[in-house]
Amino acid sequence: MTYHPSDARAWALESGEPVSAHGRLSYQVVTAYLRAHPKITRSLAAECGVDVSARGAISIATVEELTVLVR
């Protein structure tokens, strides 16, 4: 599993988040998506060289760091 903006956009639409059909996703949408999908967040962290534990909660600081990297 890895992060795909199209998946985040579809998730946002299903969740009732305001998001455009095209263009860059907002910081808030990407952060919310990563917080809601820890497996994808862990995979993304591994791709980006960010250390995260294999289990348990992922810190908001880590999610925010990853959001900045993928936006």
mmCIF file of the N, C-alpha and C atoms, coordinates in Angstrom:
data_MODEL
# 
_entry.id   MODEL 
# 
loop_
_atom_site.group_PDB 
_atom_site.id 
_atom_site.type_symbol 
_atom_site.label_atom_id 
_atom_site.label_alt_id 
_atom_site.label_comp_id 
_atom_site.label_asym_id 
_atom_site.label_entity_id 
_atom_site.label_seq_id 
_atom_site.pdbx_PDB_ins_code 
_atom_site.Cartn_x 
_atom_site.Cartn_y 
_atom_site.Cartn_z 
_atom_site.occupancy 
_atom_site.B_iso_or_equiv 
_atom_site.pdbx_formal_charge 
_atom_site.auth_seq_id 
_atom_site.auth_comp_id 
_atom_site.auth_asym_id 
_atom_site.auth_atom_id 
_atom_site.pdbx_PDB_model_num 
ATOM 1   N N  . MET A 1 1  ? 0.837   -1.183 0.000  1.00 0.00 ? 1  MET A N  1 
ATOM 2   C CA . MET A 1 1  ? 0.000   0.000  0.000  1.00 0.00 ? 1  MET A CA 1 
ATOM 3   C C  . MET A 1 1  ? 0.878   1.241  0.000  1.00 0.00 ? 1  MET A C  1 
ATOM 4   N N  . THR A 1 2  ? 0.447   2.199  -0.746 1.00 0.00 ? 2  THR A N  1 
ATOM 5   C CA . THR A 1 2  ? 1.154   3.464  -0.760 1.00 0.00 ? 2  THR A CA 1 
ATOM 6   C C  . THR A 1 2  ? 0.149   4.598  -0.953 1.00 0.00 ? 2  THR A C  1 
ATOM 7   N N  . TYR A 1 3  ? 0.604   5.790  -0.758 1.00 0.00 ? 3  TYR A N  1 
ATOM 8   C CA . TYR A 1 3  ? -0.250  6.962  -0.869 1.00 0.00 ? 3  TYR A CA 1 
ATOM 9   C C  . TYR A 1 3  ? -0.459  7.348  -2.331 1.00 0.00 ? 3  TYR A C  1 
ATOM 10  N N  . HIS A 1 4  ? -1.714  7.550  -2.701 1.00 0.00 ? 4  HIS A N  1 
ATOM 11  C CA . HIS A 1 4  ? -2.072  8.060  -4.023 1.00 0.00 ? 4  HIS A CA 1 
ATOM 12  C C  . HIS A 1 4  ? -3.056  9.210  -3.818 1.00 0.00 ? 4  HIS A C  1 
ATOM 13  N N  . PRO A 1 5  ? -2.765  10.392 -4.343 1.00 0.00 ? 5  PRO A N  1 
ATOM 14  C CA . PRO A 1 5  ? -3.682  11.514 -4.169 1.00 0.00 ? 5  PRO A CA 1 
ATOM 15  C C  . PRO A 1 5  ? -5.119  11.211 -4.623 1.00 0.00 ? 5  PRO A C  1 
ATOM 16  N N  . SER A 1 6  ? -5.266  10.408 -5.652 1.00 0.00 ? 6  SER A N  1 
ATOM 17  C CA . SER A 1 6  ? -6.611  10.083 -6.124 1.00 0.00 ? 6  SER A CA 1 
ATOM 18  C C  . SER A 1 6  ? -7.397  9.308  -5.063 1.00 0.00 ? 6  SER A C  1 
ATOM 19  N N  . ASP A 1 7  ? -6.714  8.454  -4.311 1.00 0.00 ? 7  ASP A N  1 
ATOM 20  C CA . ASP A 1 7  ? -7.371  7.725  -3.218 1.00 0.00 ? 7  ASP A CA 1 
ATOM 21  C C  . ASP A 1 7  ? -7.781  8.681  -2.102 1.00 0.00 ? 7  ASP A C  1 
ATOM 22  N N  . ALA A 1 8  ? -6.909  9.633  -1.794 1.00 0.00 ? 8  ALA A N  1 
ATOM 23  C CA . ALA A 1 8  ? -7.215  10.618 -0.755 1.00 0.00 ? 8  ALA A CA 1 
ATOM 24  C C  . ALA A 1 8  ? -8.398  11.483 -1.188 1.00 0.00 ? 8  ALA A C  1 
ATOM 25  N N  . ARG A 1 9  ? -8.442  11.848 -2.454 1.00 0.00 ? 9  ARG A N  1 
ATOM 26  C CA . ARG A 1 9  ? -9.556  12.663 -2.975 1.00 0.00 ? 9  ARG A CA 1 
ATOM 27  C C  . ARG A 1 9  ? -10.869 11.881 -2.879 1.00 0.00 ? 9  ARG A C  1 
ATOM 28  N N  . ALA A 1 10 ? -10.853 10.620 -3.296 1.00 0.00 ? 10 ALA A N  1 
ATOM 29  C CA . ALA A 1 10 ? -12.060 9.789  -3.228 1.00 0.00 ? 10 ALA A CA 1 
ATOM 30  C C  . ALA A 1 10 ? -12.517 9.618  -1.784 1.00 0.00 ? 10 ALA A C  1 
ATOM 31  N N  . TRP A 1 11 ? -11.574 9.387  -0.873 1.00 0.00 ? 11 TRP A N  1 
ATOM 32  C CA . TRP A 1 11 ? -11.906 9.247  0.545  1.00 0.00 ? 11 TRP A CA 1 
ATOM 33  C C  . TRP A 1 11 ? -12.531 10.533 1.079  1.00 0.00 ? 11 TRP A C  1 
ATOM 34  N N  . ALA A 1 12 ? -11.963 11.679 0.703  1.00 0.00 ? 12 ALA A N  1 
ATOM 35  C CA . ALA A 1 12 ? -12.492 12.968 1.160  1.00 0.00 ? 12 ALA A CA 1 
ATOM 36  C C  . ALA A 1 12 ? -13.919 13.174 0.668  1.00 0.00 ? 12 ALA A C  1 
ATOM 37  N N  . LEU A 1 13 ? -14.175 12.848 -0.589 1.00 0.00 ? 13 LEU A N  1 
ATOM 38  C CA . LEU A 1 13 ? -15.518 12.991 -1.132 1.00 0.00 ? 13 LEU A CA 1 
ATOM 39  C C  . LEU A 1 13 ? -16.512 12.089 -0.406 1.00 0.00 ? 13 LEU A C  1 
ATOM 40  N N  . GLU A 1 14 ? -16.105 10.845 -0.147 1.00 0.00 ? 14 GLU A N  1 
ATOM 41  C CA . GLU A 1 14 ? -16.962 9.902  0.573  1.00 0.00 ? 14 GLU A CA 1 
ATOM 42  C C  . GLU A 1 14 ? -17.215 10.360 2.004  1.00 0.00 ? 14 GLU A C  1 
ATOM 43  N N  . SER A 1 15 ? -16.250 11.063 2.590  1.00 0.00 ? 15 SER A N  1 
ATOM 44  C CA . SER A 1 15 ? -16.354 11.528 3.972  1.00 0.00 ? 15 SER A CA 1 
ATOM 45  C C  . SER A 1 15 ? -17.066 12.873 4.078  1.00 0.00 ? 15 SER A C  1 
ATOM 46  N N  . GLY A 1 16 ? -17.432 13.437 2.946  1.00 0.00 ? 16 GLY A N  1 
ATOM 47  C CA . GLY A 1 16 ? -18.131 14.711 2.958  1.00 0.00 ? 16 GLY A CA 1 
ATOM 48  C C  . GLY A 1 16 ? -17.228 15.922 3.077  1.00 0.00 ? 16 GLY A C  1 
ATOM 49  N N  . GLU A 1 17 ? -15.933 15.720 2.889  1.00 0.00 ? 17 GLU A N  1 
ATOM 50  C CA . GLU A 1 17 ? -14.986 16.836 2.933  1.00 0.00 ? 17 GLU A CA 1 
ATOM 51  C C  . GLU A 1 17 ? -15.053 17.612 1.621  1.00 0.00 ? 17 GLU A C  1 
ATOM 52  N N  . PRO A 1 18 ? -14.999 18.938 1.696  1.00 0.00 ? 18 PRO A N  1 
ATOM 53  C CA . PRO A 1 18 ? -14.990 19.711 0.449  1.00 0.00 ? 18 PRO A CA 1 
ATOM 54  C C  . PRO A 1 18 ? -13.645 19.557 -0.264 1.00 0.00 ? 18 PRO A C  1 
ATOM 55  N N  . VAL A 1 19 ? -13.698 19.104 -1.499 1.00 0.00 ? 19 VAL A N  1 
ATOM 56  C CA . VAL A 1 19 ? -12.481 18.897 -2.280 1.00 0.00 ? 19 VAL A CA 1 
ATOM 57  C C  . VAL A 1 19 ? -12.827 19.072 -3.756 1.00 0.00 ? 19 VAL A C  1 
ATOM 58  N N  . SER A 1 20 ? -11.923 19.684 -4.490 1.00 0.00 ? 20 SER A N  1 
ATOM 59  C CA . SER A 1 20 ? -12.167 19.890 -5.916 1.00 0.00 ? 20 SER A CA 1 
ATOM 60  C C  . SER A 1 20 ? -11.869 18.608 -6.689 1.00 0.00 ? 20 SER A C  1 
ATOM 61  N N  . ALA A 1 21 ? -12.368 18.550 -7.912 1.00 0.00 ? 21 ALA A N  1 
ATOM 62  C CA . ALA A 1 21 ? -12.163 17.372 -8.747 1.00 0.00 ? 21 ALA A CA 1 
ATOM 63  C C  . ALA A 1 21 ? -10.730 17.275 -9.264 1.00 0.00 ? 21 ALA A C  1 
ATOM 64  N N  . HIS A 1 22 ? -10.049 18.405 -9.339 1.00 0.00 ? 22 HIS A N  1 
ATOM 65  C CA . HIS A 1 22 ? -8.676  18.442 -9.847 1.00 0.00 ? 22 HIS A CA 1 
ATOM 66  C C  . HIS A 1 22 ? -7.848  19.393 -8.988 1.00 0.00 ? 22 HIS A C  1 
ATOM 67  N N  . GLY A 1 23 ? -6.563  19.294 -9.137 1.00 0.00 ? 23 GLY A N  1 
ATOM 68  C CA . GLY A 1 23 ? -5.669  20.221 -8.436 1.00 0.00 ? 23 GLY A CA 1 
ATOM 69  C C  . GLY A 1 23 ? -5.116  19.641 -7.146 1.00 0.00 ? 23 GLY A C  1 
ATOM 70  N N  . ARG A 1 24 ? -4.363  20.469 -6.482 1.00 0.00 ? 24 ARG A N  1 
ATOM 71  C CA . ARG A 1 24 ? -3.669  20.067 -5.262 1.00 0.00 ? 24 ARG A CA 1 
ATOM 72  C C  . ARG A 1 24 ? -4.650  19.905 -4.105 1.00 0.00 ? 24 ARG A C  1 
ATOM 73  N N  . LEU A 1 25 ? -4.458  18.842 -3.347 1.00 0.00 ? 25 LEU A N  1 
ATOM 74  C CA . LEU A 1 25 ? -5.283  18.608 -2.161 1.00 0.00 ? 25 LEU A CA 1 
ATOM 75  C C  . LEU A 1 25 ? -4.817  19.511 -1.026 1.00 0.00 ? 25 LEU A C  1 
ATOM 76  N N  . SER A 1 26 ? -5.739  19.913 -0.203 1.00 0.00 ? 26 SER A N  1 
ATOM 77  C CA . SER A 1 26 ? -5.384  20.770 0.922  1.00 0.00 ? 26 SER A CA 1 
ATOM 78  C C  . SER A 1 26 ? -4.593  19.976 1.967  1.00 0.00 ? 26 SER A C  1 
ATOM 79  N N  . TYR A 1 27 ? -3.833  20.715 2.734  1.00 0.00 ? 27 TYR A N  1 
ATOM 80  C CA . TYR A 1 27 ? -3.063  20.134 3.836  1.00 0.00 ? 27 TYR A CA 1 
ATOM 81  C C  . TYR A 1 27 ? -3.998  19.360 4.772  1.00 0.00 ? 27 TYR A C  1 
ATOM 82  N N  . GLN A 1 28 ? -5.157  19.939 5.068  1.00 0.00 ? 28 GLN A N  1 
ATOM 83  C CA . GLN A 1 28 ? -6.102  19.325 5.998  1.00 0.00 ? 28 GLN A CA 1 
ATOM 84  C C  . GLN A 1 28 ? -6.629  17.995 5.472  1.00 0.00 ? 28 GLN A C  1 
ATOM 85  N N  . VAL A 1 29 ? -6.919  17.924 4.184  1.00 0.00 ? 29 VAL A N  1 
ATOM 86  C CA . VAL A 1 29 ? -7.439  16.680 3.600  1.00 0.00 ? 29 VAL A CA 1 
ATOM 87  C C  . VAL A 1 29 ? -6.373  15.592 3.631  1.00 0.00 ? 29 VAL A C  1 
ATOM 88  N N  . VAL A 1 30 ? -5.155  15.931 3.244  1.00 0.00 ? 30 VAL A N  1 
ATOM 89  C CA . VAL A 1 30 ? -4.078  14.929 3.240  1.00 0.00 ? 30 VAL A CA 1 
ATOM 90  C C  . VAL A 1 30 ? -3.793  14.450 4.663  1.00 0.00 ? 30 VAL A C  1 
ATOM 91  N N  . THR A 1 31 ? -3.737  15.367 5.608  1.00 0.00 ? 31 THR A N  1 
ATOM 92  C CA . THR A 1 31 ? -3.485  14.996 7.005  1.00 0.00 ? 31 THR A CA 1 
ATOM 93  C C  . THR A 1 31 ? -4.593  14.083 7.529  1.00 0.00 ? 31 THR A C  1 
ATOM 94  N N  . ALA A 1 32 ? -5.840  14.450 7.277  1.00 0.00 ? 32 ALA A N  1 
ATOM 95  C CA . ALA A 1 32 ? -6.963  13.624 7.743  1.00 0.00 ? 32 ALA A CA 1 
ATOM 96  C C  . ALA A 1 32 ? -6.921  12.238 7.111  1.00 0.00 ? 32 ALA A C  1 
ATOM 97  N N  . TYR A 1 33 ? -6.593  12.177 5.833  1.00 0.00 ? 33 TYR A N  1 
ATOM 98  C CA . TYR A 1 33 ? -6.508  10.888 5.137  1.00 0.00 ? 33 TYR A CA 1 
ATOM 99  C C  . TYR A 1 33 ? -5.418  10.004 5.755  1.00 0.00 ? 33 TYR A C  1 
ATOM 100 N N  . LEU A 1 34 ? -4.253  10.582 5.985  1.00 0.00 ? 34 LEU A N  1 
ATOM 101 C CA . LEU A 1 34 ? -3.153  9.802  6.556  1.00 0.00 ? 34 LEU A CA 1 
ATOM 102 C C  . LEU A 1 34 ? -3.468  9.356  7.981  1.00 0.00 ? 34 LEU A C  1 
ATOM 103 N N  . ARG A 1 35 ? -4.124  10.191 8.753  1.00 0.00 ? 35 ARG A N  1 
ATOM 104 C CA . ARG A 1 35 ? -4.507  9.802  10.121 1.00 0.00 ? 35 ARG A CA 1 
ATOM 105 C C  . ARG A 1 35 ? -5.521  8.665  10.099 1.00 0.00 ? 35 ARG A C  1 
ATOM 106 N N  . ALA A 1 36 ? -6.384  8.646  9.095  1.00 0.00 ? 36 ALA A N  1 
ATOM 107 C CA . ALA A 1 36 ? -7.422  7.618  9.002  1.00 0.00 ? 36 ALA A CA 1 
ATOM 108 C C  . ALA A 1 36 ? -6.926  6.307  8.408  1.00 0.00 ? 36 ALA A C  1 
ATOM 109 N N  . HIS A 1 37 ? -5.725  6.316  7.813  1.00 0.00 ? 37 HIS A N  1 
ATOM 110 C CA . HIS A 1 37 ? -5.193  5.131  7.134  1.00 0.00 ? 37 HIS A CA 1 
ATOM 111 C C  . HIS A 1 37 ? -3.759  4.834  7.610  1.00 0.00 ? 37 HIS A C  1 
ATOM 112 N N  . PRO A 1 38 ? -3.617  4.253  8.801  1.00 0.00 ? 38 PRO A N  1 
ATOM 113 C CA . PRO A 1 38 ? -2.271  4.027  9.349  1.00 0.00 ? 38 PRO A CA 1 
ATOM 114 C C  . PRO A 1 38 ? -1.396  3.093  8.517  1.00 0.00 ? 38 PRO A C  1 
ATOM 115 N N  . LYS A 1 39 ? -1.964  2.112  7.842  1.00 0.00 ? 39 LYS A N  1 
ATOM 116 C CA . LYS A 1 39 ? -1.141  1.221  7.004  1.00 0.00 ? 39 LYS A CA 1 
ATOM 117 C C  . LYS A 1 39 ? -0.495  2.002  5.868  1.00 0.00 ? 39 LYS A C  1 
ATOM 118 N N  . ILE A 1 40 ? -1.274  2.857  5.248  1.00 0.00 ? 40 ILE A N  1 
ATOM 119 C CA . ILE A 1 40 ? -0.745  3.678  4.160  1.00 0.00 ? 40 ILE A CA 1 
ATOM 120 C C  . ILE A 1 40 ? 0.281   4.659  4.703  1.00 0.00 ? 40 ILE A C  1 
ATOM 121 N N  . THR A 1 41 ? 0.016   5.213  5.865  1.00 0.00 ? 41 THR A N  1 
ATOM 122 C CA . THR A 1 41 ? 0.950   6.152  6.485  1.00 0.00 ? 41 THR A CA 1 
ATOM 123 C C  . THR A 1 41 ? 2.277   5.473  6.796  1.00 0.00 ? 41 THR A C  1 
ATOM 124 N N  . ARG A 1 42 ? 2.231   4.264  7.315  1.00 0.00 ? 42 ARG A N  1 
ATOM 125 C CA . ARG A 1 42 ? 3.473   3.530  7.601  1.00 0.00 ? 42 ARG A CA 1 
ATOM 126 C C  . ARG A 1 42 ? 4.244   3.218  6.317  1.00 0.00 ? 42 ARG A C  1 
ATOM 127 N N  . SER A 1 43 ? 3.535   2.837  5.280  1.00 0.00 ? 43 SER A N  1 
ATOM 128 C CA . SER A 1 43 ? 4.171   2.559  3.991  1.00 0.00 ? 43 SER A CA 1 
ATOM 129 C C  . SER A 1 43 ? 4.820   3.816  3.434  1.00 0.00 ? 43 SER A C  1 
ATOM 130 N N  . LEU A 1 44 ? 4.111   4.918  3.498  1.00 0.00 ? 44 LEU A N  1 
ATOM 131 C CA . LEU A 1 44 ? 4.640   6.197  3.026  1.00 0.00 ? 44 LEU A CA 1 
ATOM 132 C C  . LEU A 1 44 ? 5.865   6.610  3.839  1.00 0.00 ? 44 LEU A C  1 
ATOM 133 N N  . ALA A 1 45 ? 5.804   6.409  5.137  1.00 0.00 ? 45 ALA A N  1 
ATOM 134 C CA . ALA A 1 45 ? 6.943   6.745  5.994  1.00 0.00 ? 45 ALA A CA 1 
ATOM 135 C C  . ALA A 1 45 ? 8.173   5.938  5.587  1.00 0.00 ? 45 ALA A C  1 
ATOM 136 N N  . ALA A 1 46 ? 7.987   4.665  5.301  1.00 0.00 ? 46 ALA A N  1 
ATOM 137 C CA . ALA A 1 46 ? 9.110   3.826  4.880  1.00 0.00 ? 46 ALA A CA 1 
ATOM 138 C C  . ALA A 1 46 ? 9.695   4.334  3.558  1.00 0.00 ? 46 ALA A C  1 
ATOM 139 N N  . GLU A 1 47 ? 8.826   4.724  2.622  1.00 0.00 ? 47 GLU A N  1 
ATOM 140 C CA . GLU A 1 47 ? 9.288   5.249  1.335  1.00 0.00 ? 47 GLU A CA 1 
ATOM 141 C C  . GLU A 1 47 ? 10.068  6.558  1.503  1.00 0.00 ? 47 GLU A C  1 
ATOM 142 N N  . CYS A 1 48 ? 9.653   7.362  2.478  1.00 0.00 ? 48 CYS A N  1 
ATOM 143 C CA . CYS A 1 48 ? 10.265  8.682  2.693  1.00 0.00 ? 48 CYS A CA 1 
ATOM 144 C C  . CYS A 1 48 ? 11.413  8.656  3.699  1.00 0.00 ? 48 CYS A C  1 
ATOM 145 N N  . GLY A 1 49 ? 11.694  7.490  4.276  1.00 0.00 ? 49 GLY A N  1 
ATOM 146 C CA . GLY A 1 49 ? 12.780  7.382  5.244  1.00 0.00 ? 49 GLY A CA 1 
ATOM 147 C C  . GLY A 1 49 ? 12.460  7.972  6.607  1.00 0.00 ? 49 GLY A C  1 
ATOM 148 N N  . VAL A 1 50 ? 11.174  8.017  6.939  1.00 0.00 ? 50 VAL A N  1 
ATOM 149 C CA . VAL A 1 50 ? 10.741  8.534  8.241  1.00 0.00 ? 50 VAL A CA 1 
ATOM 150 C C  . VAL A 1 50 ? 10.483  7.346  9.159  1.00 0.00 ? 50 VAL A C  1 
ATOM 151 N N  . ASP A 1 51 ? 11.089  7.345  10.336 1.00 0.00 ? 51 ASP A N  1 
ATOM 152 C CA . ASP A 1 51 ? 10.933  6.246  11.276 1.00 0.00 ? 51 ASP A CA 1 
ATOM 153 C C  . ASP A 1 51 ? 9.578   6.295  11.973 1.00 0.00 ? 51 ASP A C  1 
ATOM 154 N N  . VAL A 1 52 ? 8.862   5.182  11.932 1.00 0.00 ? 52 VAL A N  1 
ATOM 155 C CA . VAL A 1 52 ? 7.619   5.013  12.684 1.00 0.00 ? 52 VAL A CA 1 
ATOM 156 C C  . VAL A 1 52 ? 7.602   3.595  13.233 1.00 0.00 ? 52 VAL A C  1 
ATOM 157 N N  . SER A 1 53 ? 6.895   3.414  14.330 1.00 0.00 ? 53 SER A N  1 
ATOM 158 C CA . SER A 1 53 ? 6.791   2.086  14.904 1.00 0.00 ? 53 SER A CA 1 
ATOM 159 C C  . SER A 1 53 ? 5.910   1.209  14.023 1.00 0.00 ? 53 SER A C  1 
ATOM 160 N N  . ALA A 1 54 ? 6.114   -0.079 14.111 1.00 0.00 ? 54 ALA A N  1 
ATOM 161 C CA . ALA A 1 54 ? 5.341   -1.015 13.298 1.00 0.00 ? 54 ALA A CA 1 
ATOM 162 C C  . ALA A 1 54 ? 3.918   -1.178 13.823 1.00 0.00 ? 54 ALA A C  1 
ATOM 163 N N  . ARG A 1 55 ? 3.704   -0.792 15.074 1.00 0.00 ? 55 ARG A N  1 
ATOM 164 C CA . ARG A 1 55 ? 2.389   -0.936 15.691 1.00 0.00 ? 55 ARG A CA 1 
ATOM 165 C C  . ARG A 1 55 ? 2.090   0.289  16.535 1.00 0.00 ? 55 ARG A C  1 
ATOM 166 N N  . GLY A 1 56 ? 0.836   0.433  16.867 1.00 0.00 ? 56 GLY A N  1 
ATOM 167 C CA . GLY A 1 56 ? 0.427   1.528  17.733 1.00 0.00 ? 56 GLY A CA 1 
ATOM 168 C C  . GLY A 1 56 ? 0.108   2.790  16.965 1.00 0.00 ? 56 GLY A C  1 
ATOM 169 N N  . ALA A 1 57 ? -0.199  3.820  17.721 1.00 0.00 ? 57 ALA A N  1 
ATOM 170 C CA . ALA A 1 57 ? -0.592  5.100  17.127 1.00 0.00 ? 57 ALA A CA 1 
ATOM 171 C C  . ALA A 1 57 ? 0.592   5.778  16.457 1.00 0.00 ? 57 ALA A C  1 
ATOM 172 N N  . ILE A 1 58 ? 0.310   6.486  15.405 1.00 0.00 ? 58 ILE A N  1 
ATOM 173 C CA . ILE A 1 58 ? 1.317   7.284  14.707 1.00 0.00 ? 58 ILE A CA 1 
ATOM 174 C C  . ILE A 1 58 ? 1.125   8.723  15.176 1.00 0.00 ? 58 ILE A C  1 
ATOM 175 N N  . SER A 1 59 ? 2.182   9.345  15.602 1.00 0.00 ? 59 SER A N  1 
ATOM 176 C CA . SER A 1 59 ? 2.056   10.690 16.151 1.00 0.00 ? 59 SER A CA 1 
ATOM 177 C C  . SER A 1 59 ? 1.579   11.683 15.097 1.00 0.00 ? 59 SER A C  1 
ATOM 178 N N  . ILE A 1 60 ? 0.883   12.701 15.562 1.00 0.00 ? 60 ILE A N  1 
ATOM 179 C CA . ILE A 1 60 ? 0.411   13.747 14.652 1.00 0.00 ? 60 ILE A CA 1 
ATOM 180 C C  . ILE A 1 60 ? 1.598   14.468 14.028 1.00 0.00 ? 60 ILE A C  1 
ATOM 181 N N  . ALA A 1 61 ? 2.698   14.582 14.764 1.00 0.00 ? 61 ALA A N  1 
ATOM 182 C CA . ALA A 1 61 ? 3.895   15.229 14.219 1.00 0.00 ? 61 ALA A CA 1 
ATOM 183 C C  . ALA A 1 61 ? 4.429   14.451 13.016 1.00 0.00 ? 61 ALA A C  1 
ATOM 184 N N  . THR A 1 62 ? 4.403   13.140 13.094 1.00 0.00 ? 62 THR A N  1 
ATOM 185 C CA . THR A 1 62 ? 4.853   12.309 11.978 1.00 0.00 ? 62 THR A CA 1 
ATOM 186 C C  . THR A 1 62 ? 3.912   12.454 10.793 1.00 0.00 ? 62 THR A C  1 
ATOM 187 N N  . VAL A 1 63 ? 2.611   12.436 11.058 1.00 0.00 ? 63 VAL A N  1 
ATOM 188 C CA . VAL A 1 63 ? 1.627   12.608 9.988  1.00 0.00 ? 63 VAL A CA 1 
ATOM 189 C C  . VAL A 1 63 ? 1.820   13.961 9.314  1.00 0.00 ? 63 VAL A C  1 
ATOM 190 N N  . GLU A 1 64 ? 2.029   15.005 10.108 1.00 0.00 ? 64 GLU A N  1 
ATOM 191 C CA . GLU A 1 64 ? 2.235   16.335 9.545  1.00 0.00 ? 64 GLU A CA 1 
ATOM 192 C C  . GLU A 1 64 ? 3.515   16.399 8.718  1.00 0.00 ? 64 GLU A C  1 
ATOM 193 N N  . GLU A 1 65 ? 4.568   15.744 9.183  1.00 0.00 ? 65 GLU A N  1 
ATOM 194 C CA . GLU A 1 65 ? 5.823   15.699 8.431  1.00 0.00 ? 65 GLU A CA 1 
ATOM 195 C C  . GLU A 1 65 ? 5.612   15.033 7.071  1.00 0.00 ? 65 GLU A C  1 
ATOM 196 N N  . LEU A 1 66 ? 4.894   13.928 7.066  1.00 0.00 ? 66 LEU A N  1 
ATOM 197 C CA . LEU A 1 66 ? 4.623   13.210 5.821  1.00 0.00 ? 66 LEU A CA 1 
ATOM 198 C C  . LEU A 1 66 ? 3.723   14.017 4.894  1.00 0.00 ? 66 LEU A C  1 
ATOM 199 N N  . THR A 1 67 ? 2.764   14.720 5.476  1.00 0.00 ? 67 THR A N  1 
ATOM 200 C CA . THR A 1 67 ? 1.866   15.554 4.665  1.00 0.00 ? 67 THR A CA 1 
ATOM 201 C C  . THR A 1 67 ? 2.674   16.595 3.886  1.00 0.00 ? 67 THR A C  1 
ATOM 202 N N  . VAL A 1 68 ? 3.603   17.213 4.560  1.00 0.00 ? 68 VAL A N  1 
ATOM 203 C CA . VAL A 1 68 ? 4.447   18.227 3.911  1.00 0.00 ? 68 VAL A CA 1 
ATOM 204 C C  . VAL A 1 68 ? 5.252   17.595 2.776  1.00 0.00 ? 68 VAL A C  1 
ATOM 205 N N  . LEU A 1 69 ? 5.724   16.390 2.978  1.00 0.00 ? 69 LEU A N  1 
ATOM 206 C CA . LEU A 1 69 ? 6.545   15.718 1.965  1.00 0.00 ? 69 LEU A CA 1 
ATOM 207 C C  . LEU A 1 69 ? 5.748   15.324 0.723  1.00 0.00 ? 69 LEU A C  1 
ATOM 208 N N  . VAL A 1 70 ? 4.488   14.946 0.882  1.00 0.00 ? 70 VAL A N  1 
ATOM 209 C CA . VAL A 1 70 ? 3.726   14.458 -0.279 1.00 0.00 ? 70 VAL A CA 1 
ATOM 210 C C  . VAL A 1 70 ? 2.857   15.511 -0.937 1.00 0.00 ? 70 VAL A C  1 
ATOM 211 N N  . ARG A 1 71 ? 2.645   16.627 -0.300 1.00 0.00 ? 71 ARG A N  1 
ATOM 212 C CA . ARG A 1 71 ? 1.811   17.668 -0.907 1.00 0.00 ? 71 ARG A CA 1 
ATOM 213 C C  . ARG A 1 71 ? 2.627   18.320 -1.957 1.00 0.00 ? 71 ARG A C  1 
# 
